[in-house]
Amino acid sequence: MIKKKDLMLLAHLRENSRAHLKDIARKTKIPVSTLHDQIKAKAGDAILRNSCLLNFDALGFSVKAHVMFKINKSDKENVRKFLLKSLHVNNMYKINNGYDFIVEFVFKTVSDMEMYLEQIDTKFSIKSKNVHYIIEDMKREAFLSDSRLVPALFPSESQ
């Protein structure tokens, strides 16, 4: 089980992944060598990859949408492979409750997206799809991104 000090380290890295360990050590009062060991031992397994979050609007890709797909069983694997290779897919998840996948698409225009979805409908046996255009990012990648809130994840421990 992950410990509070491991989550503190991860929260500091999520706040600023370029922070120096000596700065994090000063804030957490954990020696640099211990932090380094934590990253190698436990926290390293929790970090999937280092990447940056992009402002797609600033890059000219102003259309974002989440689309839920219900796919004919015989075509499910083909659709999965197609979407995983797609240039326009930002995130993709396997889901339940009547749908198979939820996919976050990024496009320059609504008409580009509509044409792409029509192509999917034509190429595969889609039972139904539910499109939700994202109007505004209100909160994004925020879980465990504020080290001050980590103690709240351990309510049984005295603060």
C-alpha positions in Angstrom: 0.0 0.0 0.0 1.3 3.5 -0.8 2.1 5.7 2.1 1.4 9.3 2.8 5.0 10.4 2.2 4.9 8.6 -1.2 1.8 10.5 -2.1 3.3 13.8 -1.0 6.2 13.2 -3.3 3.9 12.4 -6.2 1.7 15.5 -5.4 4.8 17.7 -5.5 5.9 16.2 -8.8 2.4 16.7 -10.3 2.5 20.4 -9.1 5.8 20.8 -10.9 7.4 17.8 -12.6 10.6 19.8 -13.3 11.2 20.6 -9.6 14.5 19.7 -8.2 14.6 17.0 -5.5 16.4 19.4 -3.2 13.4 21.8 -3.4 10.9 19.0 -2.8 13.1 17.8 0.1 13.0 21.3 1.7 9.2 21.5 1.4 8.6 17.9 2.6 11.4 17.8 5.2 12.4 14.4 3.7 16.1 13.9 2.8 17.0 14.0 -0.9 18.5 10.5 -0.8 15.2 9.2 0.7 13.2 11.0 -2.0 15.4 9.5 -4.7 14.9 6.0 -3.2 11.2 6.6 -3.0 11.0 7.4 -6.7 13.0 4.3 -7.6 11.2 2.0 -5.3 7.5 2.9 -5.1 6.7 6.2 -6.8 8.5 5.2 -9.9 5.8 2.4 -10.5 3.1 5.0 -10.1 4.5 7.4 -12.7 3.3 6.2 -16.1 5.2 8.8 -18.2 6.4 12.3 -18.1 4.5 14.5 -20.5 3.1 18.0 -20.9 -0.5 19.1 -21.1 -1.3 21.1 -24.3 -3.7 23.9 -24.9 -5.2 22.5 -28.1 -7.1 25.8 -28.8 -3.8 27.6 -29.0 -2.6 25.1 -31.6 -5.7 25.5 -33.8 -7.5 22.4 -32.6 -10.6 24.0 -31.1 -13.0 21.0 -31.3 -12.8 18.4 -28.6 -15.5 15.8 -27.9 -16.1 12.7 -25.9 -17.8 10.0 -27.9 -19.3 6.9 -26.4 -19.5 3.9 -28.8 -21.7 0.8 -28.7 -20.3 -1.5 -31.2 -21.5 -4.8 -32.8 -19.6 -7.6 -31.1 -18.2 -8.9 -34.4 -16.6 -5.5 -35.1 -15.4 -4.5 -31.6 -11.8 -5.5 -32.0 -11.5 -3.9 -35.4 -12.9 -0.6 -34.1 -10.6 -0.8 -31.1 -7.5 -1.2 -33.3 -8.7 1.5 -35.7 -9.2 4.1 -32.9 -6.0 3.2 -31.2 -4.1 4.1 -34.4 -6.1 7.3 -35.0 -4.3 10.6 -35.1 -7.4 12.4 -33.7 -7.7 10.2 -30.5 -6.4 11.9 -27.4 -7.7 9.5 -24.8 -9.6 6.2 -25.1 -11.2 4.0 -22.4 -13.0 0.7 -22.3 -16.3 1.3 -20.4 -19.4 -0.5 -19.3 -23.2 0.1 -18.9 -24.2 -0.6 -22.5 -21.3 1.1 -24.2 -17.9 -0.3 -25.2 -15.6 2.7 -25.5 -15.4 6.4 -24.7 -13.0 8.3 -26.9 -11.8 11.9 -26.6 -11.3 13.3 -30.1 -9.4 16.5 -31.1 -10.1 18.2 -34.4 -9.7 21.6 -36.0 -13.4 22.0 -37.0 -16.7 20.5 -36.2 -17.2 19.5 -39.9 -13.8 17.6 -39.8 -15.1 15.7 -36.8 -18.5 14.9 -38.3 -16.9 13.6 -41.5 -14.6 11.4 -39.4 -17.5 10.0 -37.4 -19.4 9.3 -40.6 -16.3 7.4 -41.9 -16.4 5.3 -38.8 -20.1 4.7 -39.2 -19.6 3.6 -42.8 -16.6 1.4 -42.2 -17.8 -0.4 -39.0 -20.9 -1.8 -37.5 -21.7 0.8 -34.9 -24.9 0.2 -32.9 -24.9 3.7 -31.4 -22.7 6.6 -30.5 -23.3 9.4 -28.1 -21.3 12.6 -28.9 -20.6 15.2 -26.2 -18.7 18.3 -27.4 -16.4 19.8 -24.7 -17.1 23.5 -24.4 -14.6 24.4 -21.6 -12.0 22.6 -19.6 -13.0 23.3 -16.0 -10.7 20.9 -14.2 -8.0 18.7 -15.8 -5.5 16.4 -14.3 -6.1 17.8 -10.8 -6.2 14.6 -8.6 -3.2 14.5 -6.4 -1.8 17.8 -7.8 -1.9 19.8 -4.6 0.4 18.5 -1.9 -1.5 20.5 0.8 -4.5 18.3 0.2 -2.7 14.9 0.6 -3.4 14.7 4.3 -7.1 14.7 3.5 -6.6 11.3 1.8 -5.6 9.9 5.2 -8.5 10.9 7.5 -7.7 8.3 10.2 -4.2 9.7 10.8 -3.9 12.7 13.1 -2.9 15.8 11.2 
